[in-house]
Amino acid sequence: MSTKQKKKNIVGVKELRENLDKYISRVNKGETLTVFRRSEPVFKISPVDEWGDEGVWETVVDFTKGKKCGISAKELLKHLKKNG
């Protein structure tokens, strides 16, 4: 990537805020932008990979299966009100 292209993909926080639609359009076309604040890089904005794994979440614990245990929220509130 040339220096000119790198500079083109740098945007300040204020500029981003004031022209958000313009930069969203650029990202939708595949560009990745680096956002700077006070001459320091803060974050990057990049397109979401439509076919990637951004929308896939691993199930760590499935609380919908198995027997229910514990107390209901109603019972808990009643206990808390009674015992402060």
HTML snippet that shows the backbone in 3Dmol.js (N, CA, C, O; Angstrom):
<script src="https://3Dmol.org/build/3Dmol-min.js"></script>
<div id="view" style="width:600px;height:400px;position:relative"></div>
<script>
const pdb = `
ATOM      1  N   MET A   1       0.856  -1.176   0.000  1.00  0.00           N
ATOM      2  CA  MET A   1       0.000   0.000   0.000  1.00  0.00           C
ATOM      3  C   MET A   1       0.898   1.233   0.000  1.00  0.00           C
ATOM      4  O   MET A   1       1.826   1.330   0.803  1.00  0.00           O
ATOM      5  N   SER A   2       0.624   2.165  -0.892  1.00  0.00           N
ATOM      6  CA  SER A   2       1.443   3.368  -0.984  1.00  0.00           C
ATOM      7  C   SER A   2       1.150   4.318   0.167  1.00  0.00           C
ATOM      8  O   SER A   2       0.129   4.201   0.844  1.00  0.00           O
ATOM      9  N   THR A   3       2.070   5.270   0.379  1.00  0.00           N
ATOM     10  CA  THR A   3       1.891   6.269   1.437  1.00  0.00           C
ATOM     11  C   THR A   3       0.631   7.084   1.193  1.00  0.00           C
ATOM     12  O   THR A   3      -0.083   7.434   2.133  1.00  0.00           O
ATOM     13  N   LYS A   4       0.360   7.384  -0.073  1.00  0.00           N
ATOM     14  CA  LYS A   4      -0.841   8.153  -0.416  1.00  0.00           C
ATOM     15  C   LYS A   4      -2.102   7.381  -0.025  1.00  0.00           C
ATOM     16  O   LYS A   4      -3.045   7.964   0.509  1.00  0.00           O
ATOM     17  N   GLN A   5      -2.121   6.073  -0.289  1.00  0.00           N
ATOM     18  CA  GLN A   5      -3.284   5.258   0.072  1.00  0.00           C
ATOM     19  C   GLN A   5      -3.437   5.170   1.581  1.00  0.00           C
ATOM     20  O   GLN A   5      -4.554   5.198   2.096  1.00  0.00           O
ATOM     21  N   LYS A   6      -2.310   5.062   2.301  1.00  0.00           N
ATOM     22  CA  LYS A   6      -2.370   4.991   3.759  1.00  0.00           C
ATOM     23  C   LYS A   6      -2.963   6.268   4.333  1.00  0.00           C
ATOM     24  O   LYS A   6      -3.806   6.210   5.228  1.00  0.00           O
ATOM     25  N   LYS A   7      -2.532   7.420   3.830  1.00  0.00           N
ATOM     26  CA  LYS A   7      -3.055   8.699   4.325  1.00  0.00           C
ATOM     27  C   LYS A   7      -4.544   8.831   4.020  1.00  0.00           C
ATOM     28  O   LYS A   7      -5.293   9.434   4.789  1.00  0.00           O
ATOM     29  N   LYS A   8      -4.962   8.267   2.901  1.00  0.00           N
ATOM     30  CA  LYS A   8      -6.369   8.322   2.507  1.00  0.00           C
ATOM     31  C   LYS A   8      -7.245   7.530   3.479  1.00  0.00           C
ATOM     32  O   LYS A   8      -8.433   7.820   3.620  1.00  0.00           O
ATOM     33  N   ASN A   9      -6.670   6.542   4.143  1.00  0.00           N
ATOM     34  CA  ASN A   9      -7.430   5.688   5.050  1.00  0.00           C
ATOM     35  C   ASN A   9      -7.304   6.114   6.501  1.00  0.00           C
ATOM     36  O   ASN A   9      -7.642   5.350   7.405  1.00  0.00           O
ATOM     37  N   ILE A  10      -6.818   7.329   6.731  1.00  0.00           N
ATOM     38  CA  ILE A  10      -6.703   7.877   8.082  1.00  0.00           C
ATOM     39  C   ILE A  10      -7.730   8.995   8.218  1.00  0.00           C
ATOM     40  O   ILE A  10      -7.862   9.840   7.333  1.00  0.00           O
ATOM     41  N   VAL A  11      -8.453   8.992   9.329  1.00  0.00           N
ATOM     42  CA  VAL A  11      -9.465  10.022   9.557  1.00  0.00           C
ATOM     43  C   VAL A  11      -9.438  10.428  11.027  1.00  0.00           C
ATOM     44  O   VAL A  11      -9.210   9.595  11.904  1.00  0.00           O
ATOM     45  N   GLY A  12      -9.668  11.696  11.285  1.00  0.00           N
ATOM     46  CA  GLY A  12      -9.752  12.184  12.656  1.00  0.00           C
ATOM     47  C   GLY A  12     -11.136  11.935  13.236  1.00  0.00           C
ATOM     48  O   GLY A  12     -12.113  11.798  12.500  1.00  0.00           O
ATOM     49  N   VAL A  13     -11.211  11.877  14.555  1.00  0.00           N
ATOM     50  CA  VAL A  13     -12.487  11.625  15.233  1.00  0.00           C
ATOM     51  C   VAL A  13     -13.518  12.688  14.853  1.00  0.00           C
ATOM     52  O   VAL A  13     -14.667  12.363  14.553  1.00  0.00           O
ATOM     53  N   LYS A  14     -13.109  13.948  14.866  1.00  0.00           N
ATOM     54  CA  LYS A  14     -14.039  15.037  14.542  1.00  0.00           C
ATOM     55  C   LYS A  14     -14.536  14.915  13.100  1.00  0.00           C
ATOM     56  O   LYS A  14     -15.732  15.043  12.837  1.00  0.00           O
ATOM     57  N   GLU A  15     -13.621  14.669  12.181  1.00  0.00           N
ATOM     58  CA  GLU A  15     -13.984  14.506  10.775  1.00  0.00           C
ATOM     59  C   GLU A  15     -14.939  13.325  10.593  1.00  0.00           C
ATOM     60  O   GLU A  15     -15.912  13.420   9.846  1.00  0.00           O
ATOM     61  N   LEU A  16     -14.660  12.222  11.273  1.00  0.00           N
ATOM     62  CA  LEU A  16     -15.527  11.042  11.201  1.00  0.00           C
ATOM     63  C   LEU A  16     -16.928  11.373  11.702  1.00  0.00           C
ATOM     64  O   LEU A  16     -17.924  11.024  11.069  1.00  0.00           O
ATOM     65  N   ARG A  17     -16.991  12.045  12.838  1.00  0.00           N
ATOM     66  CA  ARG A  17     -18.286  12.392  13.439  1.00  0.00           C
ATOM     67  C   ARG A  17     -19.088  13.311  12.516  1.00  0.00           C
ATOM     68  O   ARG A  17     -20.297  13.140  12.361  1.00  0.00           O
ATOM     69  N   GLU A  18     -18.415  14.281  11.908  1.00  0.00           N
ATOM     70  CA  GLU A  18     -19.112  15.262  11.076  1.00  0.00           C
ATOM     71  C   GLU A  18     -19.522  14.712   9.707  1.00  0.00           C
ATOM     72  O   GLU A  18     -20.440  15.238   9.077  1.00  0.00           O
ATOM     73  N   ASN A  19     -18.850  13.662   9.249  1.00  0.00           N
ATOM     74  CA  ASN A  19     -19.122  13.110   7.919  1.00  0.00           C
ATOM     75  C   ASN A  19     -19.298  11.597   7.967  1.00  0.00           C
ATOM     76  O   ASN A  19     -18.791  10.874   7.110  1.00  0.00           O
ATOM     77  N   LEU A  20     -20.016  11.135   8.969  1.00  0.00           N
ATOM     78  CA  LEU A  20     -20.150   9.701   9.209  1.00  0.00           C
ATOM     79  C   LEU A  20     -20.696   8.943   8.003  1.00  0.00           C
ATOM     80  O   LEU A  20     -20.185   7.873   7.673  1.00  0.00           O
ATOM     81  N   ASP A  21     -21.718   9.470   7.340  1.00  0.00           N
ATOM     82  CA  ASP A  21     -22.306   8.779   6.186  1.00  0.00           C
ATOM     83  C   ASP A  21     -21.270   8.529   5.092  1.00  0.00           C
ATOM     84  O   ASP A  21     -21.245   7.460   4.483  1.00  0.00           O
ATOM     85  N   LYS A  22     -20.426   9.513   4.852  1.00  0.00           N
ATOM     86  CA  LYS A  22     -19.377   9.396   3.837  1.00  0.00           C
ATOM     87  C   LYS A  22     -18.434   8.240   4.173  1.00  0.00           C
ATOM     88  O   LYS A  22     -18.068   7.461   3.293  1.00  0.00           O
ATOM     89  N   TYR A  23     -18.043   8.130   5.436  1.00  0.00           N
ATOM     90  CA  TYR A  23     -17.094   7.090   5.834  1.00  0.00           C
ATOM     91  C   TYR A  23     -17.758   5.716   5.921  1.00  0.00           C
ATOM     92  O   TYR A  23     -17.112   4.703   5.652  1.00  0.00           O
ATOM     93  N   ILE A  24     -19.020   5.669   6.288  1.00  0.00           N
ATOM     94  CA  ILE A  24     -19.754   4.397   6.261  1.00  0.00           C
ATOM     95  C   ILE A  24     -19.803   3.870   4.831  1.00  0.00           C
ATOM     96  O   ILE A  24     -19.623   2.675   4.598  1.00  0.00           O
ATOM     97  N   SER A  25     -20.045   4.753   3.887  1.00  0.00           N
ATOM     98  CA  SER A  25     -20.088   4.365   2.482  1.00  0.00           C
ATOM     99  C   SER A  25     -18.745   3.788   2.034  1.00  0.00           C
ATOM    100  O   SER A  25     -18.703   2.784   1.322  1.00  0.00           O
ATOM    101  N   ARG A  26     -17.661   4.419   2.449  1.00  0.00           N
ATOM    102  CA  ARG A  26     -16.323   3.925   2.085  1.00  0.00           C
ATOM    103  C   ARG A  26     -16.067   2.545   2.684  1.00  0.00           C
ATOM    104  O   ARG A  26     -15.522   1.668   2.015  1.00  0.00           O
ATOM    105  N   VAL A  27     -16.455   2.354   3.934  1.00  0.00           N
ATOM    106  CA  VAL A  27     -16.254   1.055   4.582  1.00  0.00           C
ATOM    107  C   VAL A  27     -17.119  -0.002   3.901  1.00  0.00           C
ATOM    108  O   VAL A  27     -16.678  -1.135   3.711  1.00  0.00           O
ATOM    109  N   ASN A  28     -18.344   0.361   3.534  1.00  0.00           N
ATOM    110  CA  ASN A  28     -19.222  -0.579   2.819  1.00  0.00           C
ATOM    111  C   ASN A  28     -18.625  -1.020   1.487  1.00  0.00           C
ATOM    112  O   ASN A  28     -18.939  -2.101   0.988  1.00  0.00           O
ATOM    113  N   LYS A  29     -17.760  -0.181   0.911  1.00  0.00           N
ATOM    114  CA  LYS A  29     -17.099  -0.520  -0.356  1.00  0.00           C
ATOM    115  C   LYS A  29     -15.833  -1.341  -0.130  1.00  0.00           C
ATOM    116  O   LYS A  29     -15.150  -1.703  -1.088  1.00  0.00           O
ATOM    117  N   GLY A  30     -15.513  -1.639   1.137  1.00  0.00           N
ATOM    118  CA  GLY A  30     -14.383  -2.513   1.414  1.00  0.00           C
ATOM    119  C   GLY A  30     -13.174  -1.865   2.064  1.00  0.00           C
ATOM    120  O   GLY A  30     -12.210  -2.558   2.391  1.00  0.00           O
ATOM    121  N   GLU A  31     -13.201  -0.561   2.259  1.00  0.00           N
ATOM    122  CA  GLU A  31     -12.054   0.123   2.864  1.00  0.00           C
ATOM    123  C   GLU A  31     -12.007  -0.089   4.372  1.00  0.00           C
ATOM    124  O   GLU A  31     -13.037  -0.254   5.024  1.00  0.00           O
ATOM    125  N   THR A  32     -10.799  -0.080   4.909  1.00  0.00           N
ATOM    126  CA  THR A  32     -10.587  -0.081   6.351  1.00  0.00           C
ATOM    127  C   THR A  32     -10.008   1.276   6.713  1.00  0.00           C
ATOM    128  O   THR A  32      -9.050   1.732   6.089  1.00  0.00           O
ATOM    129  N   LEU A  33     -10.582   1.918   7.711  1.00  0.00           N
ATOM    130  CA  LEU A  33     -10.139   3.249   8.127  1.00  0.00           C
ATOM    131  C   LEU A  33      -9.532   3.193   9.522  1.00  0.00           C
ATOM    132  O   LEU A  33     -10.020   2.480  10.399  1.00  0.00           O
ATOM    133  N   THR A  34      -8.457   3.957   9.712  1.00  0.00           N
ATOM    134  CA  THR A  34      -7.861   4.106  11.034  1.00  0.00           C
ATOM    135  C   THR A  34      -8.258   5.476  11.555  1.00  0.00           C
ATOM    136  O   THR A  34      -8.030   6.489  10.894  1.00  0.00           O
ATOM    137  N   VAL A  35      -8.849   5.505  12.737  1.00  0.00           N
ATOM    138  CA  VAL A  35      -9.340   6.753  13.319  1.00  0.00           C
ATOM    139  C   VAL A  35      -8.327   7.251  14.347  1.00  0.00           C
ATOM    140  O   VAL A  35      -7.882   6.508  15.221  1.00  0.00           O
ATOM    141  N   PHE A  36      -7.975   8.533  14.215  1.00  0.00           N
ATOM    142  CA  PHE A  36      -6.994   9.160  15.093  1.00  0.00           C
ATOM    143  C   PHE A  36      -7.639  10.202  15.987  1.00  0.00           C
ATOM    144  O   PHE A  36      -8.607  10.858  15.602  1.00  0.00           O
ATOM    145  N   ARG A  37      -7.093  10.345  17.181  1.00  0.00           N
ATOM    146  CA  ARG A  37      -7.454  11.431  18.092  1.00  0.00           C
ATOM    147  C   ARG A  37      -6.145  11.990  18.638  1.00  0.00           C
ATOM    148  O   ARG A  37      -5.322  11.256  19.185  1.00  0.00           O
ATOM    149  N   ARG A  38      -5.969  13.279  18.484  1.00  0.00           N
ATOM    150  CA  ARG A  38      -4.744  13.947  18.955  1.00  0.00           C
ATOM    151  C   ARG A  38      -3.483  13.253  18.449  1.00  0.00           C
ATOM    152  O   ARG A  38      -2.561  12.975  19.216  1.00  0.00           O
ATOM    153  N   SER A  39      -3.459  12.984  17.170  1.00  0.00           N
ATOM    154  CA  SER A  39      -2.310  12.375  16.481  1.00  0.00           C
ATOM    155  C   SER A  39      -1.985  10.955  16.923  1.00  0.00           C
ATOM    156  O   SER A  39      -0.893  10.457  16.647  1.00  0.00           O
ATOM    157  N   GLU A  40      -2.908  10.302  17.599  1.00  0.00           N
ATOM    158  CA  GLU A  40      -2.711   8.919  18.040  1.00  0.00           C
ATOM    159  C   GLU A  40      -3.817   8.039  17.461  1.00  0.00           C
ATOM    160  O   GLU A  40      -4.988   8.415  17.503  1.00  0.00           O
ATOM    161  N   PRO A  41      -3.461   6.873  16.922  1.00  0.00           N
ATOM    162  CA  PRO A  41      -4.505   5.967  16.439  1.00  0.00           C
ATOM    163  C   PRO A  41      -5.340   5.451  17.604  1.00  0.00           C
ATOM    164  O   PRO A  41      -4.801   5.031  18.628  1.00  0.00           O
ATOM    165  N   VAL A  42      -6.666   5.487  17.438  1.00  0.00           N
ATOM    166  CA  VAL A  42      -7.581   5.088  18.507  1.00  0.00           C
ATOM    167  C   VAL A  42      -8.258   3.755  18.172  1.00  0.00           C
ATOM    168  O   VAL A  42      -8.302   2.851  19.006  1.00  0.00           O
ATOM    169  N   PHE A  43      -8.780   3.639  16.962  1.00  0.00           N
ATOM    170  CA  PHE A  43      -9.437   2.399  16.555  1.00  0.00           C
ATOM    171  C   PHE A  43      -9.508   2.321  15.043  1.00  0.00           C
ATOM    172  O   PHE A  43      -9.227   3.292  14.341  1.00  0.00           O
ATOM    173  N   LYS A  44      -9.890   1.143  14.550  1.00  0.00           N
ATOM    174  CA  LYS A  44     -10.081   0.927  13.121  1.00  0.00           C
ATOM    175  C   LYS A  44     -11.540   0.595  12.858  1.00  0.00           C
ATOM    176  O   LYS A  44     -12.227  -0.004  13.685  1.00  0.00           O
ATOM    177  N   ILE A  45     -11.980   0.997  11.696  1.00  0.00           N
ATOM    178  CA  ILE A  45     -13.310   0.631  11.226  1.00  0.00           C
ATOM    179  C   ILE A  45     -13.088  -0.202   9.973  1.00  0.00           C
ATOM    180  O   ILE A  45     -12.420   0.237   9.038  1.00  0.00           O
ATOM    181  N   SER A  46     -13.645  -1.394   9.958  1.00  0.00           N
ATOM    182  CA  SER A  46     -13.461  -2.260   8.801  1.00  0.00           C
ATOM    183  C   SER A  46     -14.779  -2.930   8.443  1.00  0.00           C
ATOM    184  O   SER A  46     -15.662  -3.074   9.288  1.00  0.00           O
ATOM    185  N   PRO A  47     -14.905  -3.338   7.182  1.00  0.00           N
ATOM    186  CA  PRO A  47     -16.143  -3.994   6.770  1.00  0.00           C
ATOM    187  C   PRO A  47     -16.318  -5.333   7.473  1.00  0.00           C
ATOM    188  O   PRO A  47     -15.344  -6.009   7.805  1.00  0.00           O
ATOM    189  N   VAL A  48     -17.556  -5.699   7.690  1.00  0.00           N
ATOM    190  CA  VAL A  48     -17.875  -6.999   8.273  1.00  0.00           C
ATOM    191  C   VAL A  48     -17.803  -8.027   7.152  1.00  0.00           C
ATOM    192  O   VAL A  48     -18.329  -7.809   6.061  1.00  0.00           O
ATOM    193  N   ASP A  49     -17.154  -9.136   7.429  1.00  0.00           N
ATOM    194  CA  ASP A  49     -17.073 -10.223   6.463  1.00  0.00           C
ATOM    195  C   ASP A  49     -18.408 -10.955   6.462  1.00  0.00           C
ATOM    196  O   ASP A  49     -18.713 -11.713   7.382  1.00  0.00           O
ATOM    197  N   GLU A  50     -19.195 -10.721   5.424  1.00  0.00           N
ATOM    198  CA  GLU A  50     -20.548 -11.277   5.355  1.00  0.00           C
ATOM    199  C   GLU A  50     -20.563 -12.793   5.506  1.00  0.00           C
ATOM    200  O   GLU A  50     -21.515 -13.350   6.053  1.00  0.00           O
ATOM    201  N   TRP A  51     -19.537 -13.456   5.035  1.00  0.00           N
ATOM    202  CA  TRP A  51     -19.494 -14.914   5.087  1.00  0.00           C
ATOM    203  C   TRP A  51     -18.568 -15.411   6.184  1.00  0.00           C
ATOM    204  O   TRP A  51     -18.298 -16.608   6.276  1.00  0.00           O
ATOM    205  N   GLY A  52     -18.083 -14.506   7.009  1.00  0.00           N
ATOM    206  CA  GLY A  52     -17.175 -14.883   8.082  1.00  0.00           C
ATOM    207  C   GLY A  52     -17.915 -15.328   9.320  1.00  0.00           C
ATOM    208  O   GLY A  52     -19.093 -15.682   9.266  1.00  0.00           O
ATOM    209  N   ASP A  53     -17.217 -15.307  10.429  1.00  0.00           N
ATOM    210  CA  ASP A  53     -17.800 -15.834  11.669  1.00  0.00           C
ATOM    211  C   ASP A  53     -18.240 -14.749  12.647  1.00  0.00           C
ATOM    212  O   ASP A  53     -18.470 -15.041  13.821  1.00  0.00           O
ATOM    213  N   GLU A  54     -18.361 -13.500  12.189  1.00  0.00           N
ATOM    214  CA  GLU A  54     -18.754 -12.433  13.100  1.00  0.00           C
ATOM    215  C   GLU A  54     -20.117 -12.674  13.733  1.00  0.00           C
ATOM    216  O   GLU A  54     -20.352 -12.260  14.868  1.00  0.00           O
ATOM    217  N   GLY A  55     -21.017 -13.337  13.015  1.00  0.00           N
ATOM    218  CA  GLY A  55     -22.359 -13.562  13.533  1.00  0.00           C
ATOM    219  C   GLY A  55     -22.542 -14.909  14.197  1.00  0.00           C
ATOM    220  O   GLY A  55     -23.636 -15.227  14.664  1.00  0.00           O
ATOM    221  N   VAL A  56     -21.492 -15.700  14.248  1.00  0.00           N
ATOM    222  CA  VAL A  56     -21.594 -17.032  14.834  1.00  0.00           C
ATOM    223  C   VAL A  56     -21.000 -17.002  16.230  1.00  0.00           C
ATOM    224  O   VAL A  56     -19.834 -16.648  16.409  1.00  0.00           O
ATOM    225  N   TRP A  57     -21.789 -17.366  17.203  1.00  0.00           N
ATOM    226  CA  TRP A  57     -21.337 -17.363  18.595  1.00  0.00           C
ATOM    227  C   TRP A  57     -21.296 -18.787  19.106  1.00  0.00           C
ATOM    228  O   TRP A  57     -22.203 -19.579  18.852  1.00  0.00           O
ATOM    229  N   GLU A  58     -20.255 -19.099  19.816  1.00  0.00           N
ATOM    230  CA  GLU A  58     -20.120 -20.418  20.413  1.00  0.00           C
ATOM    231  C   GLU A  58     -20.985 -20.484  21.667  1.00  0.00           C
ATOM    232  O   GLU A  58     -20.960 -19.568  22.488  1.00  0.00           O
ATOM    233  N   THR A  59     -21.746 -21.559  21.818  1.00  0.00           N
ATOM    234  CA  THR A  59     -22.545 -21.743  23.022  1.00  0.00           C
ATOM    235  C   THR A  59     -21.643 -22.263  24.125  1.00  0.00           C
ATOM    236  O   THR A  59     -21.080 -23.352  24.016  1.00  0.00           O
ATOM    237  N   VAL A  60     -21.508 -21.490  25.176  1.00  0.00           N
ATOM    238  CA  VAL A  60     -20.666 -21.890  26.298  1.00  0.00           C
ATOM    239  C   VAL A  60     -21.495 -22.696  27.284  1.00  0.00           C
ATOM    240  O   VAL A  60     -21.097 -23.788  27.691  1.00  0.00           O
ATOM    241  N   VAL A  61     -22.642 -22.159  27.668  1.00  0.00           N
ATOM    242  CA  VAL A  61     -23.553 -22.854  28.571  1.00  0.00           C
ATOM    243  C   VAL A  61     -24.963 -22.662  28.030  1.00  0.00           C
ATOM    244  O   VAL A  61     -25.365 -21.540  27.721  1.00  0.00           O
ATOM    245  N   ASP A  62     -25.704 -23.738  27.914  1.00  0.00           N
ATOM    246  CA  ASP A  62     -27.085 -23.654  27.460  1.00  0.00           C
ATOM    247  C   ASP A  62     -27.991 -23.808  28.674  1.00  0.00           C
ATOM    248  O   ASP A  62     -28.225 -24.915  29.159  1.00  0.00           O
ATOM    249  N   PHE A  63     -28.495 -22.680  29.154  1.00  0.00           N
ATOM    250  CA  PHE A  63     -29.335 -22.681  30.350  1.00  0.00           C
ATOM    251  C   PHE A  63     -30.771 -23.116  30.060  1.00  0.00           C
ATOM    252  O   PHE A  63     -31.573 -23.257  30.984  1.00  0.00           O
ATOM    253  N   THR A  64     -31.097 -23.329  28.798  1.00  0.00           N
ATOM    254  CA  THR A  64     -32.464 -23.735  28.470  1.00  0.00           C
ATOM    255  C   THR A  64     -32.674 -25.228  28.636  1.00  0.00           C
ATOM    256  O   THR A  64     -33.808 -25.709  28.647  1.00  0.00           O
ATOM    257  N   LYS A  65     -31.578 -25.956  28.765  1.00  0.00           N
ATOM    258  CA  LYS A  65     -31.692 -27.411  28.925  1.00  0.00           C
ATOM    259  C   LYS A  65     -31.460 -27.783  30.382  1.00  0.00           C
ATOM    260  O   LYS A  65     -30.831 -27.044  31.139  1.00  0.00           O
ATOM    261  N   GLY A  66     -31.975 -28.927  30.749  1.00  0.00           N
ATOM    262  CA  GLY A  66     -31.755 -29.412  32.113  1.00  0.00           C
ATOM    263  C   GLY A  66     -32.867 -28.987  33.043  1.00  0.00           C
ATOM    264  O   GLY A  66     -33.739 -28.194  32.689  1.00  0.00           O
ATOM    265  N   LYS A  67     -32.812 -29.536  34.242  1.00  0.00           N
ATOM    266  CA  LYS A  67     -33.874 -29.223  35.199  1.00  0.00           C
ATOM    267  C   LYS A  67     -33.638 -27.851  35.820  1.00  0.00           C
ATOM    268  O   LYS A  67     -32.509 -27.376  35.942  1.00  0.00           O
ATOM    269  N   LYS A  68     -34.722 -27.253  36.195  1.00  0.00           N
ATOM    270  CA  LYS A  68     -34.642 -25.940  36.818  1.00  0.00           C
ATOM    271  C   LYS A  68     -34.336 -26.116  38.293  1.00  0.00           C
ATOM    272  O   LYS A  68     -34.863 -27.011  38.953  1.00  0.00           O
ATOM    273  N   CYS A  69     -33.491 -25.260  38.788  1.00  0.00           N
ATOM    274  CA  CYS A  69     -33.178 -25.308  40.208  1.00  0.00           C
ATOM    275  C   CYS A  69     -33.066 -23.875  40.720  1.00  0.00           C
ATOM    276  O   CYS A  69     -33.068 -22.928  39.933  1.00  0.00           O
ATOM    277  N   GLY A  70     -32.971 -23.724  41.986  1.00  0.00           N
ATOM    278  CA  GLY A  70     -32.907 -22.388  42.557  1.00  0.00           C
ATOM    279  C   GLY A  70     -34.288 -21.870  42.884  1.00  0.00           C
ATOM    280  O   GLY A  70     -35.239 -22.637  43.035  1.00  0.00           O
ATOM    281  N   ILE A  71     -34.386 -20.551  42.992  1.00  0.00           N
ATOM    282  CA  ILE A  71     -35.673 -19.938  43.326  1.00  0.00           C
ATOM    283  C   ILE A  71     -36.057 -18.956  42.235  1.00  0.00           C
ATOM    284  O   ILE A  71     -35.212 -18.503  41.463  1.00  0.00           O
ATOM    285  N   SER A  72     -37.315 -18.639  42.182  1.00  0.00           N
ATOM    286  CA  SER A  72     -37.786 -17.690  41.173  1.00  0.00           C
ATOM    287  C   SER A  72     -37.418 -16.271  41.597  1.00  0.00           C
ATOM    288  O   SER A  72     -37.100 -16.012  42.757  1.00  0.00           O
ATOM    289  N   ALA A  73     -37.469 -15.380  40.648  1.00  0.00           N
ATOM    290  CA  ALA A  73     -37.192 -13.974  40.937  1.00  0.00           C
ATOM    291  C   ALA A  73     -38.208 -13.426  41.937  1.00  0.00           C
ATOM    292  O   ALA A  73     -37.866 -12.627  42.809  1.00  0.00           O
ATOM    293  N   LYS A  74     -39.447 -13.860  41.801  1.00  0.00           N
ATOM    294  CA  LYS A  74     -40.503 -13.417  42.716  1.00  0.00           C
ATOM    295  C   LYS A  74     -40.171 -13.826  44.149  1.00  0.00           C
ATOM    296  O   LYS A  74     -40.315 -13.031  45.079  1.00  0.00           O
ATOM    297  N   GLU A  75     -39.723 -15.074  44.321  1.00  0.00           N
ATOM    298  CA  GLU A  75     -39.350 -15.548  45.658  1.00  0.00           C
ATOM    299  C   GLU A  75     -38.141 -14.784  46.200  1.00  0.00           C
ATOM    300  O   GLU A  75     -38.083 -14.458  47.386  1.00  0.00           O
ATOM    301  N   LEU A  76     -37.189 -14.507  45.331  1.00  0.00           N
ATOM    302  CA  LEU A  76     -35.997 -13.767  45.748  1.00  0.00           C
ATOM    303  C   LEU A  76     -36.367 -12.370  46.229  1.00  0.00           C
ATOM    304  O   LEU A  76     -35.889 -11.929  47.274  1.00  0.00           O
ATOM    305  N   LEU A  77     -37.207 -11.674  45.483  1.00  0.00           N
ATOM    306  CA  LEU A  77     -37.627 -10.328  45.881  1.00  0.00           C
ATOM    307  C   LEU A  77     -38.376 -10.352  47.208  1.00  0.00           C
ATOM    308  O   LEU A  77     -38.169  -9.492  48.064  1.00  0.00           O
ATOM    309  N   LYS A  78     -39.232 -11.325  47.368  1.00  0.00           N
ATOM    310  CA  LYS A  78     -39.980 -11.469  48.617  1.00  0.00           C
ATOM    311  C   LYS A  78     -39.013 -11.654  49.784  1.00  0.00           C
ATOM    312  O   LYS A  78     -39.181 -11.036  50.835  1.00  0.00           O
ATOM    313  N   HIS A  79     -38.008 -12.498  49.601  1.00  0.00           N
ATOM    314  CA  HIS A  79     -37.005 -12.756  50.640  1.00  0.00           C
ATOM    315  C   HIS A  79     -36.199 -11.485  50.951  1.00  0.00           C
ATOM    316  O   HIS A  79     -35.938 -11.178  52.114  1.00  0.00           O
ATOM    317  N   LEU A  80     -35.813 -10.757  49.903  1.00  0.00           N
ATOM    318  CA  LEU A  80     -35.024  -9.538  50.099  1.00  0.00           C
ATOM    319  C   LEU A  80     -35.814  -8.464  50.840  1.00  0.00           C
ATOM    320  O   LEU A  80     -35.278  -7.776  51.708  1.00  0.00           O
ATOM    321  N   LYS A  81     -37.093  -8.326  50.490  1.00  0.00           N
ATOM    322  CA  LYS A  81     -37.931  -7.342  51.182  1.00  0.00           C
ATOM    323  C   LYS A  81     -38.099  -7.700  52.651  1.00  0.00           C
ATOM    324  O   LYS A  81     -38.094  -6.829  53.521  1.00  0.00           O
ATOM    325  N   LYS A  82     -38.247  -8.976  52.908  1.00  0.00           N
ATOM    326  CA  LYS A  82     -38.455  -9.441  54.277  1.00  0.00           C
ATOM    327  C   LYS A  82     -37.186  -9.309  55.117  1.00  0.00           C
ATOM    328  O   LYS A  82     -37.246  -8.911  56.280  1.00  0.00           O
ATOM    329  N   ASN A  83     -36.042  -9.642  54.527  1.00  0.00           N
ATOM    330  CA  ASN A  83     -34.790  -9.687  55.284  1.00  0.00           C
ATOM    331  C   ASN A  83     -33.861  -8.506  55.020  1.00  0.00           C
ATOM    332  O   ASN A  83     -32.765  -8.429  55.576  1.00  0.00           O
ATOM    333  N   GLY A  84     -34.303  -7.602  54.180  1.00  0.00           N
ATOM    334  CA  GLY A  84     -33.594  -6.365  53.916  1.00  0.00           C
ATOM    335  C   GLY A  84     -32.267  -6.509  53.352  1.00  0.00           C
ATOM    336  O   GLY A  84     -31.593  -5.511  53.097  1.00  0.00           O
TER     337      GLY A  84
END
`;
const viewer = $3Dmol.createViewer("view");
viewer.addModel(pdb, "pdb");
viewer.setStyle({}, {cartoon: {color: "spectrum"}});
viewer.zoomTo();
viewer.render();
</script>
